[in-house]
């Protein structure tokens, strides 16, 4: 017993044991071999089915029988884990070029599990045949199985480039791998190019390999910079999003049908997530989702309104769900020395090429050895036909014909054994001709193989032909078809864009009441619907996504987001809840913010100037100072300028019931960002009533776009020296208060 006791610190023993476990996990479970793209369990599955003669042309056999052979002969692990590995190789939505042909329920893209192994049946596919091709010709090394009774291949010959065509994923101790599927036609073209041009770069190879090609299709982001980075370093990511069609339902209505979803996304969970978003009202653009899938995916989405853009709806869902997903690339594989290494694209393709060169040379040497043995036997047969009677006599009369034939005819033991085993019916003349023909053909084949093994150019041509054979079997012109994942550059869609798109755009109207309250209602008012409520200073129509500018008598501007406004009581909500007004400060004007327009500001005493709308915008609740009032004066009104048609400005100023009008050219008014203004009119005792812009024809338009003829001699009111203005009589002064803000109805007491 003392001999079995190890004197060591516990931490050292733990480190050794854990290292052994980690290495076993990395090399025996998680990471695929770059040469055949398989993990041990997958390799053993395919080899066990090969031994059971489950070729593509054979009958199906129960999966339980295959699993039993695998765990009994090669893989001493749980039967369920082996069956799960088998199922994955048969699922066409997981494996782009399935290695196993499954019959029965092998699960689906909704995440439903496969039926029990006693119900399903399997056999190998044509893809697996190309993984196993020439395995019987000593092309690969074999090793003893876990119990030492049988042998299993350390690697498969793998003419099919499985590591990239089907990809792989796995998690080990301290490392992982994640390789997406690719289009085999593109892979083979890239390998042939690299074989002919060993100095080719990753950028050269990406002319052939456009990126991953997922079995579930989808749209791949054509981000050339990120794609190059991923393939050049062996690490990166690819963005993939769902493919969809917009279906017209007539009368302006539509629905969206999603036909392809990102790789490895569970369809049922995806639909549950979309439904949850609708229920929790996290996406106010989407009204309904339904699953109309059969063998093909069809997820139907219906918007809340026909006015919602399909692109906006899909972009919002791309950001909120797995309809857009990232597949991370980590080409961590085992190299030919069974060492884990993160390889770039060129290194992977070179590893595939080197493996095929090894297989080619081993196969040629095997065939040369077989030819050598066969030629030796055929030479012995030809000697038989030359001295047939003597040989027959020796065989009939000699006690040791084998020894006598070796001595007399200088034959080898191999030749003598073949002669003695020859049947009498093979001694006919026609058989001799066939032997001579076979001998000649084998000599010719021997010369050809010797030339190949000595010539790099001929070997390169042989390898190229092998990959062209793969293209003929699995390329774009076969039943597998062209690439499923199309490439398209994604538009940039930020979180701010998402927030803005998810906002519900509603028509609202805002009333300024008693210069202290804002009342917000849904819908737009028409001019004919306005009441004569003297408490209402102005009403404006806008949308819930707009911003409004408030102007105060103290010469300040305030900016409000309409989305933050509350639908309050009949009297409205105090403006002080939105902004900080000081004592005796009132809101004298308000309008919807429109960028890059010009606005005239005017005080009660007639001072004014032009300011740009963007200079009124501010973020502070305390407001932005834009007018420096004179003593005993205050900001009173404003008016928007339409620079395309407006050429003149009119100012009405009053004293009691007296009303005067002055008109002058817009260009006479200066522009400032902040100022105390210039005096617009000179009339002692008069105060500003309203200010309006008029077009070159000197005609007013009211809020309903109707012409208003103030007087027949309007030109006589144009500004002259002194700016005194002329008296005017108008029965309904409210028509004068429309100030050029689109869809705004403005009037004062």
Helices and strands as residue ranges (DSSP letters): G 2-4, H 10-25, I 26-30, H 40-51, E 61-62, H 63-69, I 70-74, H 79-90, E 100-103, E 121-124, H 126-132, G 135-137, E 142-144, E 151-153, H 162-165, E 168-171, E 176-179, H 184-196, H 202-205, E 219-221, H 224-233, E 235-241, E 243-250, E 253-260, H 267-279, E 286-291, E 299-303, H 310-320, E 324-330, E 332-334, E 340-342, H 345-386, H 388-397, H 401-409, H 413-421, G 424-427, H 429-454, H 456-474, E 486-488, H 495-502, E 507-513, E 517-522, G 527-529, E 536-543, E 547-552, E 556-561, G 562-564, E 573-574, G 575-577, E 587-592, E 598-603, E 607-612, G 613-616, E 624-625, E 635-641, E 646-655, E 658-665, G 666-668, E 678-679, E 687-695, E 700-701, E 707-708, G 714-717, E 726-727, G 733-737, E 744-746
